[in-house]
Amino acid sequence: QVQLVESGGGVVQAGGSLRLSCVTSLREFSINNMAWYHQAPGKERELIARIIPSGTTHYARSVEGRFTITRDNAKNSVYLQMNDLNPEDTGTYHCVAAGWIFGQGTQVTVSS
């Protein structure tokens, strides 16, 4: 069973930064797409950042220019650097492997 464990969430003031981490037991991590989803309170999950094996990245408009997704294949890990946070970024952030394997998530709260 594949496991994904996210960490790095917390409470931060608007304009602040956080770095989320996700480590996975997924075999052949390096050849799989990895992504981060955001679920705001009362809303559906939204894909906000994705990184493919080549390292090419894609971002939702809501986070482009503020968030950066990176991966470390040697550590089976993916990261999300979040800068200039605003209250709309509040919610649960899920790491996703291969397009369908979700982690439990880590909570981010941005206060105004």
Kinemage of the C-alpha trace (Angstrom):
@kinemage 1
@onewidth
@group {chain A} dominant
@subgroup {mainchain}
@vectorlist {calphas} color= white
{ca gln a 1} P 0.000 0.000 0.000
{ca val a 2} L 1.392 3.345 -1.063
{ca gln a 3} L 1.743 5.919 1.690
{ca leu a 4} L 2.075 9.665 1.368
{ca val a 5} L 2.829 11.747 4.431
{ca glu a 6} L 2.501 15.503 4.288
{ca ser a 7} L 3.984 17.957 6.760
{ca gly a 8} L 4.724 21.634 7.128
{ca gly a 9} L 1.263 23.073 7.579
{ca gly a 10} L 0.430 25.575 10.276
{ca val a 11} L -0.913 29.016 11.058
{ca val a 12} L 0.622 32.018 9.353
{ca gln a 13} L -0.275 35.668 8.884
{ca ala a 14} L -1.226 37.036 5.492
{ca gly a 15} L 1.876 37.751 3.460
{ca gly a 16} L 3.821 34.997 5.158
{ca ser a 17} L 5.319 31.794 3.799
{ca leu a 18} L 5.188 28.077 4.441
{ca arg a 19} L 6.936 25.084 2.923
{ca leu a 20} L 5.014 21.850 2.668
{ca ser a 21} L 6.732 18.504 2.328
{ca cys a 22} L 5.467 15.116 1.198
{ca val a 23} L 7.356 11.859 1.418
{ca thr a 24} L 6.008 8.775 -0.287
{ca ser a 25} L 6.637 5.055 -0.379
{ca leu a 26} L 5.628 4.992 -4.051
{ca arg a 27} L 7.905 2.706 -6.031
{ca glu a 28} L 9.487 4.247 -9.110
{ca phe a 29} L 8.722 7.683 -7.718
{ca ser a 30} L 10.916 9.353 -10.311
{ca ile a 31} L 8.721 8.345 -13.256
{ca asn a 32} L 5.436 9.478 -11.738
{ca asn a 33} L 3.646 12.796 -11.780
{ca met a 34} L 3.300 14.449 -8.394
{ca ala a 35} L 0.875 17.173 -7.447
{ca trp a 36} L -0.604 19.266 -4.681
{ca tyr a 37} L -4.324 19.843 -4.240
{ca his a 38} L -5.959 22.502 -2.093
{ca gln a 39} L -9.327 22.054 -0.415
{ca ala a 40} L -10.717 25.250 1.056
{ca pro a 41} L -13.390 24.963 3.768
{ca gly a 42} L -16.717 24.000 2.203
{ca lys a 43} L -15.253 23.684 -1.286
{ca glu a 44} L -14.061 20.894 -3.543
{ca arg a 45} L -10.443 19.945 -3.945
{ca glu a 46} L -8.559 21.952 -6.536
{ca leu a 47} L -5.380 20.995 -8.349
{ca ile a 48} L -2.956 23.853 -7.724
{ca ala a 49} L 0.457 22.531 -8.709
{ca arg a 50} L 1.864 19.578 -10.612
{ca ile a 51} L 5.342 18.409 -11.511
{ca ile a 52} L 6.028 15.744 -14.103
{ca pro a 53} L 9.089 13.451 -14.231
{ca ser a 54} L 11.026 15.834 -16.483
{ca gly a 55} L 10.635 18.552 -13.874
{ca thr a 56} L 8.173 20.614 -15.893
{ca thr a 57} L 5.659 22.322 -13.638
{ca his a 58} L 2.087 23.548 -14.006
{ca tyr a 59} L 0.179 25.873 -11.689
{ca ala a 60} L -3.358 27.045 -11.150
{ca arg a 61} L -3.815 30.736 -11.827
{ca ser a 62} L -4.670 31.320 -8.197
{ca val a 63} L -1.146 30.385 -7.070
{ca glu a 64} L 1.056 31.063 -10.082
{ca gly a 65} L 3.925 33.324 -9.155
{ca arg a 66} L 3.478 32.679 -5.439
{ca phe a 67} L 3.849 28.900 -5.085
{ca thr a 68} L 6.651 26.644 -6.315
{ca ile a 69} L 6.521 22.862 -6.564
{ca thr a 70} L 9.752 20.890 -6.567
{ca arg a 71} L 10.739 17.249 -6.234
{ca asp a 72} L 13.690 15.301 -4.905
{ca asn a 73} L 13.724 11.866 -6.496
{ca ala a 74} L 16.527 10.669 -4.228
{ca lys a 75} L 14.270 11.282 -1.225
{ca asn a 76} L 10.965 10.222 -2.812
{ca ser a 77} L 9.701 13.633 -1.853
{ca val a 78} L 7.834 16.574 -3.277
{ca tyr a 79} L 7.632 20.069 -1.833
{ca leu a 80} L 5.435 23.135 -2.108
{ca gln a 81} L 6.944 26.498 -1.284
{ca met a 82} L 4.118 28.931 -0.599
{ca asn a 83} L 4.850 32.648 -0.495
{ca asp a 84} L 2.704 35.743 -0.099
{ca leu a 85} L -0.079 33.704 1.475
{ca asn a 86} L -3.564 35.158 1.773
{ca pro a 87} L -6.682 34.023 3.694
{ca glu a 88} L -8.051 32.339 0.541
{ca asp a 89} L -5.144 29.895 0.763
{ca thr a 90} L -6.560 28.500 4.005
{ca gly a 91} L -7.494 24.843 3.844
{ca thr a 92} L -6.149 21.349 3.612
{ca tyr a 93} L -3.290 20.601 1.238
{ca his a 94} L -3.031 17.093 -0.150
{ca cys a 95} L -0.053 15.536 -1.837
{ca val a 96} L -1.073 13.341 -4.775
{ca ala a 97} L 0.953 10.680 -6.537
{ca ala a 98} L 0.358 9.325 -10.022
{ca gly a 99} L -2.806 11.341 -10.369
{ca trp a 100} L -4.926 9.363 -7.956
{ca ile a 101} L -3.144 8.427 -4.717
{ca phe a 102} L -3.968 11.048 -2.081
{ca gly a 103} L -2.272 11.712 1.228
{ca gln a 104} L -4.224 12.625 4.359
{ca gly a 105} L -3.337 16.267 4.009
{ca thr a 106} L -1.840 19.016 6.097
{ca gln a 107} L -3.781 22.017 7.367
{ca val a 108} L -2.851 25.591 6.503
{ca thr a 109} L -4.534 28.572 8.115
{ca val a 110} L -3.782 32.093 6.940
{ca ser a 111} L -4.983 34.868 9.207
{ca ser a 112} L -5.695 38.370 7.962
